[in-house]
Amino acid sequence: MADAKTLTFLLMDPPYEDARSTTAFRLLDAAARRGWHVNVFAYEGAVALPFAKQAPHANAVHGRSVEEENHPLPREWVRALMETARAYGGSLDWVNCGLCVDERGAGEAIEGVRRGSPADFWKMVEGADNTLVIPTR
Amino acid sequence: MAKYLLIESRDPFTSADVDAHWQLATSLAREGDTVTLFLVQNGVLPARLRARSHGLAELAGAGVEVLADEFSLRERGIAPTALVAGVRPAPIDVVVDLLAEGRKAFWH
């Protein structure tokens, strides 16, 4: 796409904690569906969003099986966003802050996620048409 | 003049600094800058008529474009007809389009 834009997002919230993650995913989806190039730098708790060992679970309190519970997994949303970006002719480059990953033992990320440093965020900012930082409270 | 995109995700009932964010939007608009305030998540709560919505009406009066995320409104059962004058429902796509346009963006 000749006029494809590039947007960079910095995320900081861990999964299952705040509506900011949902909003962030909605923004990524909207950009991906335009066929744009989307950069994500995941900082602090956000490095757990694409953590590969997230697992669905049953809900004994409500008597639901794993299948019935259909527990949402952010790693699957990240994977879906990457597929959406590719399908529309764009890309989604996701970089996890390496030190944040090490601190949390969250090194096993889904395929397509890279390990990096704040220097990568700087490069993403330099190469983007614009950047949105979504900070924790 | 500069063009700004201010994103407000908090409500003034639980975050006292929302007023400061609104004042920033007003000040920028009065200086002649182009300002869009996009309300998302609980940021849409004061957009209801009579729910401290006078502040948002004043923003619109100062020339700030005030938009409320349609999804956040639906999540909270707020009908578009229940919004104070000057606030318009909008899809979140507006945010990425304004980012791509090069707006100076700030999330609160």
gemmi code that builds the backbone of each chain (N, CA, C; Angstrom):
import gemmi

chains = {
    "A": [
        ("MET", (0.846, -1.193, 0.000), (0.000, 0.000, 0.000), (0.885, 1.247, 0.000)),
        ("ALA", (0.760, 2.040, -1.051), (1.683, 3.159, -1.242), (1.588, 4.194, -0.133)),
        ("ASP", (0.379, 4.469, 0.341), (0.212, 5.520, 1.339), (0.038, 4.954, 2.751)),
        ("ALA", (0.585, 3.758, 2.960), (0.449, 3.133, 4.272), (1.177, 3.960, 5.330)),
        ("LYS", (0.491, 4.198, 6.404), (1.075, 4.943, 7.518), (1.767, 3.981, 8.476)),
        ("THR", (2.571, 4.544, 9.340), (3.198, 3.762, 10.404), (2.895, 4.432, 11.737)),
        ("LEU", (2.302, 3.668, 12.624), (1.994, 4.180, 13.965), (2.703, 3.329, 15.009)),
        ("THR", (3.176, 3.992, 16.028), (3.834, 3.300, 17.138), (3.018, 3.489, 18.411)),
        ("PHE", (2.861, 2.405, 19.140), (2.142, 2.445, 20.410), (3.049, 1.899, 21.512)),
        ("LEU", (3.040, 2.553, 22.643), (3.732, 2.024, 23.810), (2.679, 1.614, 24.826)),
        ("LEU", (2.708, 0.337, 25.206), (1.739, -0.193, 26.169), (2.466, -0.551, 27.463)),
        ("MET", (1.776, -0.383, 28.581), (2.417, -0.661, 29.865), (1.601, -1.572, 30.779)),
        ("ASP", (0.331, -1.746, 30.463), (-0.522, -2.501, 31.385), (-0.431, -4.009, 31.162)),
        ("PRO", (-0.462, -4.777, 32.250), (-0.471, -6.239, 32.130), (-1.860, -6.734, 31.721)),
        ("PRO", (-1.953, -7.962, 31.261), (-3.265, -8.490, 30.867), (-4.194, -8.647, 32.068)),
        ("TYR", (-5.484, -8.596, 31.793), (-6.531, -8.848, 32.789), (-6.583, -7.806, 33.913)),
        ("GLU", (-6.052, -6.624, 33.687), (-5.991, -5.648, 34.772), (-6.808, -4.386, 34.512)),
        ("ASP", (-6.816, -3.905, 33.280), (-7.387, -2.584, 33.067), (-7.994, -2.477, 31.673)),
        ("ALA", (-9.006, -1.640, 31.564), (-9.668, -1.423, 30.275), (-8.726, -0.798, 29.250)),
        ("ARG", (-7.618, -0.209, 29.736), (-6.666, 0.377, 28.791), (-6.148, -0.655, 27.800)),
        ("SER", (-5.983, -1.921, 28.266), (-5.490, -2.961, 27.351), (-6.509, -3.221, 26.254)),
        ("THR", (-7.782, -3.268, 26.629), (-8.843, -3.481, 25.637), (-8.837, -2.340, 24.625)),
        ("THR", (-8.762, -1.124, 25.117), (-8.749, 0.032, 24.216), (-7.521, -0.009, 23.307)),
        ("ALA", (-6.396, -0.383, 23.886), (-5.170, -0.468, 23.076), (-5.343, -1.480, 21.946)),
        ("PHE", (-5.903, -2.640, 22.270), (-6.108, -3.659, 21.234), (-7.076, -3.152, 20.157)),
        ("ARG", (-8.075, -2.389, 20.560), (-9.023, -1.834, 19.583), (-8.313, -0.844, 18.655)),
        ("LEU", (-7.420, -0.055, 19.202), (-6.657, 0.883, 18.372), (-5.738, 0.134, 17.403)),
        ("LEU", (-5.073, -0.900, 17.916), (-4.188, -1.686, 17.050), (-4.990, -2.317, 15.922)),
        ("ASP", (-6.172, -2.813, 16.255), (-7.029, -3.453, 15.250), (-7.453, -2.443, 14.176)),
        ("ALA", (-7.837, -1.259, 14.606), (-8.279, -0.235, 13.649), (-7.143, 0.142, 12.697)),
        ("ALA", (-5.932, 0.259, 13.232), (-4.783, 0.599, 12.382), (-4.428, -0.560, 11.454)),
        ("ALA", (-4.503, -1.768, 11.985), (-4.174, -2.948, 11.170), (-5.145, -3.089, 10.006)),
        ("ARG", (-6.411, -2.789, 10.249), (-7.421, -2.914, 9.185), (-7.290, -1.829, 8.125)),
        ("ARG", (-6.457, -0.868, 8.345), (-6.183, 0.132, 7.306), (-4.972, -0.268, 6.461)),
        ("GLY", (-4.387, -1.426, 6.794), (-3.212, -1.867, 6.047), (-1.961, -1.099, 6.407)),
        ("TRP", (-1.957, -0.503, 7.593), (-0.809, 0.294, 8.024), (0.212, -0.589, 8.745)),
        ("HIS", (1.352, 0.001, 8.964), (2.394, -0.684, 9.730), (2.281, -0.228, 11.186)),
        ("VAL", (2.184, -1.178, 12.043), (1.939, -0.883, 13.451), (3.099, -1.420, 14.283)),
        ("ASN", (3.673, -0.549, 15.091), (4.718, -0.957, 16.021), (4.162, -0.933, 17.435)),
        ("VAL", (4.507, -1.958, 18.182), (4.135, -1.979, 19.597), (5.390, -2.205, 20.415)),
        ("PHE", (5.618, -1.307, 21.365), (6.674, -1.552, 22.337), (5.985, -1.833, 23.665)),
        ("ALA", (6.123, -3.057, 24.140), (5.493, -3.466, 25.396), (6.490, -3.281, 26.532)),
        ("TYR", (6.060, -2.505, 27.489), (6.933, -2.123, 28.594), (6.283, -2.588, 29.890)),
        ("GLU", (7.108, -2.846, 30.885), (6.606, -3.275, 32.197), (5.611, -4.429, 32.047)),
        ("GLY", (4.442, -4.337, 32.690), (3.518, -5.478, 32.703), (2.988, -5.890, 31.350)),
        ("ALA", (3.052, -4.992, 30.390), (2.500, -5.312, 29.060), (3.269, -6.425, 28.354)),
        ("VAL", (4.488, -6.736, 28.843), (5.236, -7.818, 28.206), (4.547, -9.167, 28.404)),
        ("ALA", (3.596, -9.217, 29.343), (2.868, -10.474, 29.577), (1.692, -10.646, 28.618)),
        ("LEU", (1.382, -9.621, 27.849), (0.245, -9.740, 26.921), (0.452, -10.881, 25.920)),
        ("PRO", (1.654, -11.037, 25.322), (1.851, -12.149, 24.381), (2.518, -13.370, 25.014)),
        ("PHE", (2.455, -13.490, 26.334), (3.104, -14.610, 27.033), (2.490, -15.933, 26.559)),
        ("ALA", (3.358, -16.837, 26.095), (2.884, -18.057, 25.427), (2.211, -19.051, 26.371)),
        ("LYS", (2.510, -18.963, 27.663), (1.969, -19.969, 28.575), (0.632, -19.578, 29.207)),
        ("GLN", (0.038, -18.521, 28.754), (-1.329, -18.211, 29.208), (-2.208, -19.424, 28.883)),
        ("ALA", (-3.019, -19.836, 29.844), (-3.812, -21.053, 29.634), (-5.275, -20.819, 29.981)),
        ("PRO", (-6.171, -21.359, 29.183), (-7.593, -21.258, 29.507), (-7.910, -22.150, 30.704)),
        ("HIS", (-8.969, -21.840, 31.403), (-9.319, -22.658, 32.563), (-10.823, -22.815, 32.676)),
        ("ALA", (-11.213, -23.862, 33.401), (-12.634, -24.071, 33.664), (-13.082, -23.110, 34.764)),
        ("ASN", (-14.390, -23.047, 35.004), (-14.914, -22.201, 36.070), (-15.777, -23.059, 36.979)),
        ("ALA", (-15.151, -23.555, 38.042), (-15.849, -24.477, 38.944), (-17.006, -23.783, 39.661)),
        ("VAL", (-16.857, -22.514, 39.940), (-17.907, -21.786, 40.663), (-19.210, -21.789, 39.856)),
        ("HIS", (-19.077, -21.619, 38.552), (-20.261, -21.580, 37.697), (-20.503, -22.906, 36.983)),
        ("GLY", (-19.681, -23.917, 37.303), (-19.888, -25.244, 36.725), (-19.637, -25.309, 35.229)),
        ("ARG", (-18.711, -24.494, 34.754), (-18.452, -24.490, 33.314), (-17.123, -25.177, 33.004)),
        ("SER", (-17.113, -25.962, 31.915), (-15.886, -26.620, 31.470), (-14.967, -25.586, 30.815)),
        ("VAL", (-13.766, -26.048, 30.453), (-12.825, -25.153, 29.764), (-13.454, -24.617, 28.488)),
        ("GLU", (-14.116, -25.527, 27.752), (-14.718, -25.110, 26.475), (-15.866, -24.129, 26.719)),
        ("GLU", (-16.699, -24.424, 27.709), (-17.837, -23.541, 27.989), (-17.373, -22.177, 28.494)),
        ("GLU", (-16.328, -22.183, 29.287), (-15.828, -20.918, 29.830), (-15.250, -20.050, 28.716)),
        ("ASN", (-14.607, -20.722, 27.743), (-14.043, -19.997, 26.585), (-13.251, -18.778, 27.053)),
        ("HIS", (-12.309, -19.035, 27.926), (-11.556, -17.976, 28.583), (-10.737, -17.177, 27.564)),
        ("PRO", (-10.843, -15.866, 27.589), (-10.082, -15.071, 26.623), (-8.592, -15.042, 26.966)),
        ("LEU", (-7.765, -15.185, 25.954), (-6.322, -15.168, 26.149), (-5.713, -14.022, 25.335)),
        ("PRO", (-5.124, -13.055, 26.006), (-4.515, -11.939, 25.270), (-3.492, -12.373, 24.237)),
        ("ARG", (-2.767, -13.471, 24.504), (-1.775, -13.917, 23.515), (-2.459, -14.256, 22.196)),
        ("GLU", (-3.693, -14.782, 22.272), (-4.414, -15.100, 21.039), (-4.857, -13.819, 20.340)),
        ("TRP", (-5.181, -12.803, 21.120), (-5.555, -11.513, 20.514), (-4.352, -10.886, 19.816)),
        ("VAL", (-3.185, -11.004, 20.444), (-1.977, -10.455, 19.808), (-1.709, -11.197, 18.497)),
        ("ARG", (-1.826, -12.532, 18.543), (-1.610, -13.327, 17.338), (-2.618, -12.923, 16.249)),
        ("ALA", (-3.883, -12.738, 16.659), (-4.929, -12.362, 15.700), (-4.650, -10.980, 15.096)),
        ("LEU", (-4.140, -10.088, 15.915), (-3.816, -8.747, 15.400), (-2.696, -8.823, 14.363)),
        ("MET", (-1.721, -9.684, 14.631), (-0.633, -9.857, 13.652), (-1.182, -10.414, 12.344)),
        ("GLU", (-2.094, -11.371, 12.443), (-2.684, -11.970, 11.237), (-3.543, -10.946, 10.499)),
        ("THR", (-4.282, -10.139, 11.248), (-5.113, -9.103, 10.616), (-4.248, -8.107, 9.855)),
        ("ALA", (-3.168, -7.692, 10.487), (-2.275, -6.729, 9.830), (-1.741, -7.296, 8.520)),
        ("ARG", (-1.305, -8.550, 8.557), (-0.783, -9.184, 7.333), (-1.878, -9.295, 6.276)),
        ("ALA", (-3.091, -9.682, 6.703), (-4.200, -9.880, 5.764), (-4.558, -8.590, 5.033)),
        ("TYR", (-4.352, -7.470, 5.680), (-4.699, -6.178, 5.069), (-3.491, -5.515, 4.401)),
        ("GLY", (-2.392, -6.255, 4.336), (-1.224, -5.729, 3.634), (-0.271, -4.914, 4.474)),
        ("GLY", (-0.492, -4.885, 5.770), (0.394, -4.137, 6.660), (1.224, -5.084, 7.516)),
        ("SER", (1.604, -4.607, 8.675), (2.420, -5.437, 9.561), (2.221, -4.998, 11.004)),
        ("LEU", (2.495, -5.915, 11.894), (2.476, -5.585, 13.323), (3.780, -6.101, 13.922)),
        ("ASP", (4.625, -5.179, 14.308), (5.917, -5.517, 14.897), (5.811, -5.305, 16.406)),
        ("TRP", (5.905, -6.394, 17.152), (5.735, -6.322, 18.606), (7.082, -6.573, 19.274)),
        ("VAL", (7.545, -5.627, 20.052), (8.814, -5.765, 20.772), (8.538, -5.717, 22.267)),
        ("ASN", (8.996, -6.732, 22.967), (8.895, -6.767, 24.424), (10.176, -6.228, 25.046)),
        ("CYS", (10.040, -5.360, 26.001), (11.199, -4.866, 26.756), (11.893, -6.049, 27.445)),
        ("GLY", (13.146, -6.279, 27.106), (13.844, -7.452, 27.600), (14.008, -7.493, 29.109)),
        ("LEU", (14.372, -6.361, 29.698), (14.551, -6.346, 31.154), (13.223, -6.593, 31.865)),
        ("CYS", (12.146, -6.035, 31.296), (10.815, -6.237, 31.886), (10.426, -7.711, 31.815)),
        ("VAL", (10.817, -8.357, 30.704), (10.543, -9.780, 30.516), (11.291, -10.593, 31.570)),
        ("ASP", (12.566, -10.273, 31.739), (13.389, -11.029, 32.685), (12.858, -10.873, 34.106)),
        ("GLU", (12.504, -9.659, 34.463), (11.987, -9.411, 35.815), (10.762, -10.269, 36.113)),
        ("ARG", (9.975, -10.504, 35.078), (8.699, -11.205, 35.262), (8.755, -12.674, 34.864)),
        ("GLY", (9.884, -13.122, 34.355), (9.983, -14.514, 33.909), (9.033, -14.825, 32.780)),
        ("ALA", (8.832, -13.811, 31.938), (7.834, -13.950, 30.869), (8.503, -14.071, 29.508)),
        ("GLY", (9.613, -14.821, 29.465), (10.399, -14.888, 28.239), (9.779, -15.680, 27.118)),
        ("GLU", (8.824, -16.539, 27.437), (8.245, -17.374, 26.380), (7.054, -16.667, 25.743)),
        ("ALA", (7.334, -15.955, 24.692), (6.283, -15.210, 23.994), (5.867, -15.965, 22.740)),
        ("ILE", (4.721, -15.610, 22.210), (4.246, -16.239, 20.977), (5.170, -15.863, 19.819)),
        ("GLU", (5.079, -16.648, 18.754), (5.905, -16.402, 17.575), (5.625, -15.007, 17.008)),
        ("GLY", (6.678, -14.347, 16.619), (6.514, -13.019, 16.026), (6.838, -11.893, 16.979)),
        ("VAL", (6.955, -12.208, 18.258), (7.294, -11.187, 19.252), (8.811, -11.137, 19.399)),
        ("ARG", (9.363, -9.939, 19.347), (10.804, -9.781, 19.489), (11.152, -9.246, 20.872)),
        ("ARG", (12.381, -9.527, 21.263), (12.905, -8.967, 22.510), (13.713, -7.717, 22.162)),
        ("GLY", (13.577, -6.676, 22.967), (14.312, -5.458, 22.645), (14.544, -4.612, 23.872)),
        ("SER", (14.845, -3.345, 23.616), (15.146, -2.415, 24.703), (14.485, -1.080, 24.380)),
        ("PRO", (14.507, -0.139, 25.309), (13.952, 1.184, 25.003), (14.573, 1.822, 23.759)),
        ("ALA", (15.778, 1.382, 23.384), (16.381, 1.905, 22.150), (15.530, 1.518, 20.936)),
        ("ASP", (14.911, 0.340, 21.012), (14.016, -0.072, 19.920), (12.781, 0.821, 19.872)),
        ("PHE", (12.321, 1.212, 21.037), (11.174, 2.132, 21.069), (11.551, 3.453, 20.398)),
        ("TRP", (12.743, 3.921, 20.685), (13.206, 5.170, 20.071), (13.226, 5.030, 18.543)),
        ("LYS", (13.738, 3.884, 18.062), (13.770, 3.658, 16.604), (12.347, 3.613, 16.041)),
        ("MET", (11.441, 2.986, 16.791), (10.048, 2.925, 16.340), (9.446, 4.324, 16.230)),
        ("VAL", (9.744, 5.146, 17.219), (9.222, 6.522, 17.218), (9.788, 7.291, 16.027)),
        ("GLU", (11.093, 7.140, 15.817), (11.752, 7.848, 14.717), (11.175, 7.463, 13.358)),
        ("GLY", (10.777, 6.187, 13.238), (10.318, 5.707, 11.949), (8.823, 5.801, 11.736)),
        ("ALA", (8.100, 6.334, 12.709), (6.634, 6.337, 12.628), (6.095, 7.720, 12.273)),
        ("ASP", (4.890, 7.711, 11.726), (4.199, 8.971, 11.474), (3.730, 9.598, 12.779)),
        ("ASN", (3.463, 8.743, 13.762), (3.055, 9.264, 15.059), (3.165, 8.163, 16.112)),
        ("THR", (3.138, 8.583, 17.357), (3.288, 7.646, 18.475), (2.279, 7.976, 19.559)),
        ("LEU", (1.683, 6.946, 20.108), (0.786, 7.132, 21.253), (1.309, 6.296, 22.411)),
        ("VAL", (1.561, 6.972, 23.525), (1.967, 6.288, 24.754), (0.721, 6.136, 25.627)),
        ("ILE", (0.431, 4.907, 26.007), (-0.714, 4.640, 26.883), (-0.146, 4.234, 28.238)),
        ("PRO", (-0.020, 5.174, 29.130), (0.666, 4.890, 30.400), (-0.250, 4.223, 31.421)),
        ("THR", (0.379, 3.595, 32.412), (-0.408, 3.107, 33.541), (-0.806, 4.324, 34.360)),
        ("ARG", (-1.752, 4.120, 35.244), (-2.240, 5.242, 36.031), (-1.153, 5.814, 36.895)),
    ],
    "B": [
        ("MET", (-1.010, 27.042, 13.451), (-1.248, 26.616, 14.829), (-1.185, 25.089, 14.910)),
        ("ALA", (-0.953, 24.608, 16.099), (-0.777, 23.169, 16.292), (-2.126, 22.445, 16.339)),
        ("LYS", (-2.063, 21.132, 16.097), (-3.265, 20.295, 16.169), (-3.041, 19.217, 17.225)),
        ("TYR", (-4.003, 19.102, 18.098), (-3.865, 18.194, 19.232), (-4.970, 17.145, 19.264)),
        ("LEU", (-4.601, 15.981, 19.772), (-5.569, 14.931, 20.086), (-5.377, 14.576, 21.556)),
        ("LEU", (-6.347, 14.942, 22.370), (-6.298, 14.604, 23.792), (-7.278, 13.465, 24.038)),
        ("ILE", (-6.800, 12.422, 24.664), (-7.634, 11.254, 24.931), (-7.876, 11.182, 26.435)),
        ("GLU", (-9.141, 11.192, 26.814), (-9.485, 11.165, 28.243), (-10.167, 9.831, 28.564)),
        ("SER", (-9.485, 9.026, 29.379), (-10.033, 7.711, 29.720), (-10.617, 7.678, 31.134)),
        ("ARG", (-10.482, 8.775, 31.846), (-10.945, 8.787, 33.240), (-12.157, 9.699, 33.384)),
        ("ASP", (-12.864, 9.538, 34.484), (-14.030, 10.391, 34.730), (-13.729, 11.339, 35.888)),
        ("PRO", (-14.390, 12.482, 35.917), (-14.090, 13.484, 36.955), (-14.656, 13.113, 38.320)),
        ("PHE", (-15.443, 12.047, 38.389), (-16.010, 11.640, 39.685), (-14.975, 10.913, 40.531)),
        ("THR", (-14.020, 10.250, 39.865), (-12.992, 9.508, 40.602), (-11.577, 10.046, 40.382)),
        ("SER", (-11.410, 10.915, 39.400), (-10.079, 11.472, 39.123), (-10.173, 12.995, 39.054)),
        ("ALA", (-9.661, 13.629, 40.084), (-9.762, 15.090, 40.158), (-8.972, 15.781, 39.051)),
        ("ASP", (-7.963, 15.077, 38.506), (-7.136, 15.727, 37.496), (-7.780, 15.755, 36.114)),
        ("VAL", (-8.971, 15.171, 35.983), (-9.673, 15.254, 34.694), (-9.994, 16.710, 34.371)),
        ("ASP", (-10.369, 17.459, 35.395), (-10.678, 18.877, 35.173), (-9.476, 19.608, 34.570)),
        ("ALA", (-8.281, 19.261, 35.053), (-7.074, 19.914, 34.534), (-6.870, 19.567, 33.052)),
        ("HIS", (-7.200, 18.328, 32.713), (-7.073, 17.908, 31.315), (-8.065, 18.669, 30.435)),
        ("TRP", (-9.269, 18.832, 30.944), (-10.276, 19.601, 30.205), (-9.813, 21.053, 30.051)),
        ("GLN", (-9.232, 21.597, 31.127), (-8.762, 22.994, 31.069), (-7.639, 23.149, 30.050)),
        ("LEU", (-6.790, 22.115, 29.966), (-5.726, 22.145, 28.967), (-6.326, 22.226, 27.566)),
        ("ALA", (-7.353, 21.414, 27.327), (-8.011, 21.425, 26.017), (-8.598, 22.803, 25.717)),
        ("THR", (-9.246, 23.372, 26.716), (-9.855, 24.696, 26.537), (-8.797, 25.749, 26.241)),
        ("SER", (-7.715, 25.714, 27.004), (-6.648, 26.712, 26.822), (-6.045, 26.625, 25.429)),
        ("LEU", (-5.798, 25.408, 24.977), (-5.206, 25.235, 23.646), (-6.143, 25.774, 22.569)),
        ("ALA", (-7.435, 25.463, 22.726), (-8.406, 25.928, 21.728), (-8.495, 27.450, 21.728)),
        ("ARG", (-8.448, 28.053, 22.916), (-8.539, 29.517, 22.992), (-7.298, 30.195, 22.432)),
        ("GLU", (-6.185, 29.457, 22.406), (-4.949, 29.980, 21.798), (-4.999, 29.872, 20.279)),
        ("GLY", (-6.058, 29.205, 19.784), (-6.196, 29.075, 18.333), (-5.768, 27.735, 17.775)),
        ("ASP", (-5.385, 26.816, 18.661), (-5.001, 25.483, 18.192), (-6.241, 24.650, 17.885)),
        ("THR", (-6.064, 23.658, 17.039), (-7.136, 22.714, 16.740), (-7.067, 21.585, 17.760)),
        ("VAL", (-8.156, 21.349, 18.471), (-8.131, 20.372, 19.560), (-9.314, 19.417, 19.447)),
        ("THR", (-9.009, 18.139, 19.475), (-10.042, 17.113, 19.594), (-9.851, 16.419, 20.934)),
        ("LEU", (-10.924, 16.340, 21.700), (-10.908, 15.591, 22.961), (-11.713, 14.329, 22.725)),
        ("PHE", (-11.039, 13.175, 22.797), (-11.714, 11.901, 22.573), (-11.940, 11.234, 23.922)),
        ("LEU", (-13.202, 11.028, 24.269), (-13.563, 10.396, 25.542), (-13.677, 8.887, 25.332)),
        ("VAL", (-13.032, 8.119, 26.199), (-13.064, 6.668, 26.069), (-13.119, 6.063, 27.468)),
        ("GLN", (-13.580, 4.800, 27.550), (-13.729, 4.111, 28.844), (-14.606, 4.975, 29.760)),
        ("ASN", (-14.210, 5.115, 31.030), (-15.046, 5.918, 31.932), (-15.019, 7.408, 31.603)),
        ("GLY", (-14.169, 7.779, 30.682), (-14.131, 9.172, 30.247), (-15.433, 9.634, 29.620)),
        ("VAL", (-16.281, 8.668, 29.185), (-17.556, 9.058, 28.566), (-18.634, 9.362, 29.611)),
        ("LEU", (-18.420, 8.974, 30.857), (-19.484, 9.120, 31.865), (-19.987, 10.556, 32.035)),
        ("PRO", (-19.122, 11.554, 32.071), (-19.630, 12.925, 32.238), (-20.300, 13.486, 30.986)),
        ("ALA", (-20.314, 12.710, 29.906), (-20.963, 13.206, 28.685), (-22.482, 13.088, 28.766)),
        ("ARG", (-22.963, 12.375, 29.811), (-24.417, 12.274, 29.982), (-24.971, 13.623, 30.440)),
        ("LEU", (-26.131, 13.933, 29.927), (-26.793, 15.173, 30.344), (-26.916, 15.225, 31.863)),
        ("ARG", (-26.600, 16.327, 32.428), (-26.746, 16.581, 33.864), (-25.768, 15.778, 34.720)),
        ("ALA", (-24.766, 15.137, 34.127), (-23.778, 14.405, 34.923), (-22.457, 15.168, 34.875)),
        ("ARG", (-22.401, 16.311, 35.461), (-21.233, 17.210, 35.400), (-20.896, 17.537, 33.948)),
        ("SER", (-21.925, 17.446, 33.097), (-21.665, 17.606, 31.673), (-21.467, 19.062, 31.263)),
        ("HIS", (-21.738, 19.995, 32.182), (-21.569, 21.404, 31.815), (-20.130, 21.698, 31.396)),
        ("GLY", (-19.189, 20.987, 32.018), (-17.779, 21.200, 31.682), (-17.487, 20.835, 30.237)),
        ("LEU", (-18.062, 19.736, 29.794), (-17.852, 19.322, 28.410), (-18.557, 20.269, 27.442)),
        ("ALA", (-19.728, 20.747, 27.858), (-20.446, 21.710, 27.011), (-19.619, 22.991, 26.848)),
        ("GLU", (-18.952, 23.382, 27.932), (-18.103, 24.578, 27.857), (-16.909, 24.355, 26.928)),
        ("LEU", (-16.365, 23.132, 26.974), (-15.260, 22.793, 26.081), (-15.684, 22.949, 24.631)),
        ("ALA", (-16.862, 22.383, 24.335), (-17.367, 22.473, 22.963), (-17.576, 23.934, 22.577)),
        ("GLY", (-18.054, 24.710, 23.550), (-18.274, 26.127, 23.291), (-16.985, 26.885, 23.017)),
        ("ALA", (-15.890, 26.371, 23.570), (-14.584, 27.019, 23.368), (-13.942, 26.601, 22.047)),
        ("GLY", (-14.624, 25.712, 21.348), (-14.094, 25.307, 20.045), (-13.418, 23.954, 20.025)),
        ("VAL", (-13.475, 23.229, 21.153), (-12.887, 21.888, 21.199), (-13.872, 20.904, 20.572)),
        ("GLU", (-13.372, 20.071, 19.687), (-14.210, 18.989, 19.157), (-14.235, 17.878, 20.210)),
        ("VAL", (-15.411, 17.580, 20.741), (-15.514, 16.575, 21.796), (-16.226, 15.347, 21.237)),
        ("LEU", (-15.518, 14.224, 21.230), (-16.054, 12.974, 20.703), (-16.099, 11.925, 21.808)),
        ("ALA", (-17.130, 11.081, 21.764), (-17.262, 10.016, 22.763), (-17.237, 8.673, 22.053)),
        ("ASP", (-16.377, 7.795, 22.522), (-16.215, 6.470, 21.911), (-17.537, 5.699, 21.943)),
        ("GLU", (-17.989, 5.278, 20.761), (-19.280, 4.588, 20.659), (-19.304, 3.304, 21.485)),
        ("PHE", (-18.204, 2.562, 21.456), (-18.133, 1.291, 22.185), (-18.231, 1.532, 23.693)),
        ("SER", (-17.512, 2.526, 24.178), (-17.560, 2.839, 25.617), (-18.957, 3.276, 26.030)),
        ("LEU", (-19.637, 4.014, 25.146), (-21.012, 4.435, 25.438), (-21.929, 3.217, 25.536)),
        ("ARG", (-21.798, 2.297, 24.563), (-22.647, 1.098, 24.569), (-22.379, 0.249, 25.799)),
        ("GLU", (-21.099, 0.095, 26.156), (-20.737, -0.697, 27.339), (-21.443, -0.178, 28.590)),
        ("ARG", (-21.648, 1.125, 28.634), (-22.200, 1.760, 29.833), (-23.671, 2.102, 29.696)),
        ("GLY", (-24.294, 1.628, 28.610), (-25.721, 1.846, 28.423), (-26.105, 3.294, 28.227)),
        ("ILE", (-25.225, 4.056, 27.644), (-25.496, 5.479, 27.407), (-25.896, 5.660, 25.941)),
        ("ALA", (-27.127, 6.071, 25.740), (-27.621, 6.267, 24.376), (-27.078, 7.576, 23.804)),
        ("PRO", (-26.839, 7.607, 22.503), (-26.358, 8.855, 21.884), (-27.296, 10.028, 22.157)),
        ("THR", (-28.578, 9.730, 22.308), (-29.546, 10.803, 22.566), (-29.426, 11.363, 23.978)),
        ("ALA", (-28.665, 10.668, 24.831), (-28.524, 11.111, 26.223), (-27.303, 11.998, 26.421)),
        ("LEU", (-26.618, 12.311, 25.330), (-25.376, 13.095, 25.458), (-25.666, 14.589, 25.496)),
        ("VAL", (-24.847, 15.288, 26.218), (-24.951, 16.749, 26.280), (-24.639, 17.345, 24.898)),
        ("ALA", (-25.242, 18.461, 24.610), (-24.992, 19.118, 23.317), (-23.510, 19.437, 23.172)),
        ("GLY", (-22.992, 19.184, 21.988), (-21.577, 19.464, 21.748), (-20.706, 18.234, 21.790)),
        ("VAL", (-21.257, 17.113, 22.285), (-20.511, 15.853, 22.322), (-21.109, 14.909, 21.281)),
        ("ARG", (-20.263, 14.391, 20.415), (-20.734, 13.493, 19.374), (-20.152, 12.097, 19.556)),
        ("PRO", (-20.971, 11.040, 19.343), (-20.429, 9.678, 19.355), (-19.518, 9.487, 18.145)),
        ("ALA", (-18.477, 8.674, 18.326), (-17.540, 8.441, 17.214), (-16.880, 7.079, 17.395)),
        ("PRO", (-16.530, 6.433, 16.293), (-15.788, 5.167, 16.394), (-14.346, 5.428, 16.778)),
        ("ILE", (-13.709, 4.411, 17.315), (-12.313, 4.586, 17.751), (-11.369, 4.772, 16.564)),
        ("ASP", (-11.872, 4.456, 15.378), (-11.072, 4.665, 14.170), (-10.617, 6.122, 14.042)),
        ("VAL", (-11.427, 7.022, 14.588), (-11.082, 8.447, 14.533), (-9.713, 8.685, 15.161)),
        ("VAL", (-9.434, 7.959, 16.222), (-8.156, 8.166, 16.922), (-6.983, 7.798, 16.028)),
        ("VAL", (-7.062, 6.647, 15.365), (-5.918, 6.259, 14.524), (-5.801, 7.190, 13.317)),
        ("ASP", (-6.937, 7.660, 12.815), (-6.868, 8.584, 11.679), (-6.219, 9.907, 12.089)),
        ("LEU", (-6.561, 10.406, 13.267), (-5.965, 11.659, 13.724), (-4.483, 11.474, 14.068)),
        ("LEU", (-4.134, 10.296, 14.579), (-2.716, 10.003, 14.817), (-1.959, 10.010, 13.489)),
        ("ALA", (-2.542, 9.362, 12.500), (-1.882, 9.296, 11.188), (-1.757, 10.681, 10.561)),
        ("GLU", (-2.686, 11.546, 10.912), (-2.657, 12.923, 10.411), (-1.516, 13.719, 11.045)),
        ("GLY", (-0.996, 13.203, 12.140), (0.135, 13.852, 12.792), (-0.222, 14.694, 14.004)),
        ("ARG", (-1.419, 14.511, 14.525), (-1.805, 15.275, 15.716), (-0.833, 15.006, 16.865)),
        ("LYS", (-0.592, 16.005, 17.648), (0.156, 15.805, 18.901), (-0.800, 15.110, 19.862)),
        ("ALA", (-0.454, 13.905, 20.281), (-1.403, 13.084, 21.027), (-0.982, 12.917, 22.475)),
        ("PHE", (-1.979, 12.950, 23.338), (-1.723, 12.821, 24.766), (-2.831, 11.980, 25.386)),
        ("TRP", (-2.441, 10.918, 26.073), (-3.414, 10.023, 26.727), (-3.454, 10.339, 28.217)),
        ("HIS", (-4.668, 10.505, 28.735), (-4.810, 10.674, 30.178), (-5.828, 9.666, 30.692)),
    ],
}
model = gemmi.Model(1)
for chain_id, residues in chains.items():
    chain = gemmi.Chain(chain_id)
    for i, (resn, *xyz) in enumerate(residues, 1):
        res = gemmi.Residue()
        res.name, res.seqid = resn, gemmi.SeqId(i, " ")
        for name, pos in zip(("N", "CA", "C"), xyz):
            atom = gemmi.Atom()
            atom.name, atom.element = name, gemmi.Element(name[0])
            atom.pos, atom.b_iso = gemmi.Position(*pos), 0.0
            res.add_atom(atom)
        chain.add_residue(res)
    model.add_chain(chain)
structure = gemmi.Structure()
structure.add_model(model)
structure.setup_entities()
